[in-house]
């Protein structure tokens, strides 16, 4: 009976430690938390998102269109990543809604743009080409 009691105590202690670590991690995680894939509706909203975000936040934007190979798969993948990397802002926008649709023809979609501090730091064109 004593052994079972000790095991229960140990289990309770483990749960308590885990909860304390989660609380501490939450307190130390300063800044905004996102956690999902945002749908941008217009070119204006796209620019505003890039320009008004904190300079320390990384923003990943997926430019897509419905019916283009790989776009739906990438949207689903980014939604999963957004839930895990909640300190990164994940967004998506249809190429036709950017106001610069001619700059994003179907043959270069899906495209990923990565911004930090209002600046484009990386871009990945026709990402589906690299899927297996």
C-alpha positions in Angstrom: 0.0 0.0 0.0 2.9 2.4 0.8 4.4 1.7 -2.6 1.1 2.7 -4.4 1.0 5.9 -2.2 4.5 6.8 -3.2 3.7 6.3 -6.9 0.7 8.5 -6.6 2.8 11.2 -4.8 5.4 11.0 -7.6 2.7 11.3 -10.3 1.2 14.3 -8.6 4.7 15.9 -8.2 5.4 15.3 -11.9 2.1 16.9 -12.9 2.8 19.9 -10.6 6.3 20.4 -12.0 4.9 20.2 -15.5 2.3 22.8 -14.7 4.9 25.1 -13.1 7.1 24.8 -16.1 4.2 25.7 -18.5 3.3 28.7 -16.3 6.9 29.9 -16.2 7.3 29.5 -20.0 4.1 31.4 -20.6 5.3 34.3 -18.3 8.6 34.4 -20.1 7.1 34.4 -23.6 6.7 38.1 -24.2 5.0 39.6 -27.2 2.0 38.7 -29.3 0.9 35.1 -29.8 -0.9 34.1 -33.0 -1.5 30.4 -33.3 -3.5 30.2 -36.5 -3.3 31.0 -40.3 -4.8 34.5 -41.0 -6.6 35.1 -44.3 -5.7 38.5 -45.7 -8.5 40.0 -47.8 -6.8 42.7 -49.8 -3.5 44.2 -50.8 -4.0 47.0 -48.3 -4.5 44.6 -45.5 -1.4 42.7 -46.7 0.7 45.9 -46.6 -0.7 47.0 -43.2 0.1 43.6 -41.7 3.7 43.8 -42.9 4.2 47.5 -41.9 2.5 47.6 -38.6 3.7 44.4 -37.0 6.4 44.5 -34.3 9.9 44.6 -35.8 10.8 41.4 -33.9 8.0 39.3 -35.4 8.5 37.0 -38.4 5.6 37.0 -40.8 5.2 34.2 -43.3 2.8 35.0 -46.2 1.4 32.3 -48.5 0.3 33.7 -51.9 -2.1 31.2 -53.4 -5.1 30.6 -55.6 -7.8 27.9 -55.4 -7.3 25.0 -57.8 -3.5 25.4 -58.1 -1.4 22.3 -57.3 0.1 22.4 -53.8 -1.8 25.5 -52.6 -4.3 23.7 -50.5 -1.7 21.3 -49.1 0.5 24.3 -48.2 -2.4 26.1 -46.5 -3.1 23.0 -44.4 0.6 22.6 -43.5 0.9 26.3 -42.5 -2.2 26.0 -40.3 -0.5 23.2 -38.4 2.8 25.1 -38.2 0.9 28.2 -36.9 -0.5 26.2 -34.0 2.9 25.1 -33.0 4.9 28.3 -33.7 2.6 30.8 -32.2 5.2 33.5 -32.0 5.3 33.6 -35.9 2.5 35.3 -37.8 1.3 33.0 -40.6 -0.9 34.6 -43.2 -2.3 33.7 -46.6 -3.8 35.8 -49.4 -5.2 34.9 -52.8 -2.9 36.3 -55.6 -6.0 37.9 -57.2 -6.7 39.8 -53.9 -3.2 41.3 -53.7 -3.9 44.1 -56.1 -0.8 42.9 -58.0 -2.2 39.6 -59.4 -0.1 40.0 -62.6 3.0 39.7 -60.4 1.8 36.3 -59.2 0.9 34.2 -62.3 -0.3 30.6 -61.6 3.0 29.1 -62.7 4.8 30.6 -59.7 2.2 29.6 -57.1 2.2 28.7 -54.3 4.7 31.4 -53.2 5.9 32.0 -49.7 7.2 35.4 -48.6 9.0 35.9 -45.3 9.1 39.3 -43.6 10.8 40.7 -40.5 10.9 44.3 -39.5 8.9 45.3 -42.5 11.5 43.9 -44.9 11.3 40.9 -47.2 14.0 38.5 -45.9 13.2 35.5 -48.1 10.9 34.3 -50.8 10.1 30.8 -52.1 8.5 30.6 -55.5 6.5 27.6 -56.8 7.0 25.8 -53.5 4.9 22.8 -54.7 7.7 22.0 -57.1 9.7 20.7 -54.0 6.9 18.5 -52.6 7.1 14.7 -53.1 
